[in-house]
């Protein structure tokens, strides 16, 4: 079933042995039966109509999940839909031999009906962003230099299988920054979407398409894209009807509008709701959905103007429109108010639009978390976000507030799928958390380790030691205390403390000789802290109560300000950057002692060498910068340049 030229990730042949070595009854045709046939052929089991160790059949479970019953006479998986039965089969794969030991019934339903992955793939190679924007795993799985990778459809099928294996059921195939060639996927290049949809459909995954708001002008010959213009609305209705005719299960469209130079309804004096609802009207007869991104801000900001705050932008643009969006519109909100930083507060938009369906957008591709050259297991961060309660302990968590979860994909045509073999764990974790946001990050990581490596106890322990705390390690040697960015402009890899400080992008730290941080208080700053409901508005407003890890996001403080740890801000900066390098060096040494597949070992070893080099560069640039700014030395007398 799998392409032998690429790494099998979390579905290696060995993971199927507990199923494929037994007698199995499958009461449906299609993908589930195909998977069982392949497993039995590989491991000596057989399909049977009686006396089965494992039975898979349809029944009325009432949702798109599954039930697993484990009894002395055998194990039974039931589900109301073929997709549910497929997810139940993959659950048995995760359980391994324990699936065939009598135990409590398992009833599992997804927390979110749509669990979506957004690809930022280009058809043509972009002169700046390449084949995949913010991609760190080789080229696109779908296109190469302007052409559909038709010969690679079997590998794309393997990819769909991996996604289904963790519960993902929707995928947007192309970049949200839609260029001229990609725009034509709506029209003359639509047959490429049809082919890709056929591949993903086998695994219960619906395809979505990123579209440009200017498509009626670019493709339809109109002189306007005004969402209230009847001719524009008619063009969208006709065009999307044509898509749905050829792709009956078409998921819908994804739109980035009036953001970073992309066209949108503002040009016509219209709102985001006007633009989204026009597309929603066109898709509604076909069961399609509009995902409208809330990543909208002024990217031509005057750095001298401290009253303008990029962190406020999505809230200021979208919350006045709460209740104005159609039922089949999902407003897609980044998890933080800035841009996928290693540490940000949860976006206040997620708590401010109760009458609008929202999606939580995460970033599996590691744009700001090491670009898949650094080990950075993101599930602990994502779990913190999902568990955050904007209205305090008595209110619902983010996982109970949003309607969907979405992640920007971290995959490409690299043989390991994600460039860094250990970055596979982030894609795995996204799918598992989107199915069940209460799962513990360590539990998810252990599942992934078990499936991917079939490890002995020493290997399992080492991988946990390397990966469990790797997000906080990355945070410790990069931008301190939530201030963010400090990366090299453009490609965003490596340190450049002032790289964005005097640019129009709104990503500032305001370090001077006395202190550092952004004053976002109501009392004296931009007022961002006041956008949160009680009690977090008061917590973030208070210099005393604000969590240390977000201190410089919310406040401008002296270098001598004392944190809850008892250390000053400047000493915290020094200590964490030295400690971060030491932690990465320990990770590298631990990896060197592992006995693991040679190709995986060599790739990760080379990347850990780069991570050590990069962490040292981060440490030395950050520490030197703040030593020169503050004039305050390290209490421990370590080398700072």
Buried (B, 14 or more C-beta within 10 A) or exposed (E): BBBEEBBBBBBBBBBBBBBBBBBBBBBBEEBBBEBBBBBBEBBEBBBBEEEBBBBBBBBEBEBBBBBBBBEEEBBBBBBBBBBBBBBBBBBBBBBBEEBBEEBEEBBBBBBBEBBBBBBBBBBBBBEEBEBBBBBBBBBBBBBBEEEBBEEBBEBBBBBBBBBBBBBBBBBBBBBBBBBEBBBBBBBEBBEBBEEBBEBBBBBBBBBBBBBBBBBBBBBBEBEBBBBBBEEBBBBBBEBBEEBBEEBEBBBBBBBBBBBEEBBBBBBBEBBBBBBBBBBBBBBBEBBBBBBBBBBBBBBEBEBEEBEBBBBBBBBEBBBBBBEBBBEBBBBBBBBBBBBBBBBBBBBBBBBBBEEBBBBBBBBBBBBBBBBBBBBBBBBBBBBBBBBBBBBEEEBEBBBEBBBBBBBBBBBBBBBBBBBBBBBBBBBBBBBBBBBBBEBEBBEBBBBBBBBBBEBEEEBBEBBBBBBBBBBBBBBBBBBBBBBBBBBEEEEBBBBBBEBBBEBEBBBBBBBEEEBBBBBBBBEEBBBBBBBBBEBBBBBBBEEEEBBBBBBBBBBBBBBEBEBEEEBBBBBBBBBBBBBBBBBBBEBBEBBEEBEBEEEBBEBBBEBBEEBBEBBBBBBBBBBBBBBEBBEBEBEEEEEBE
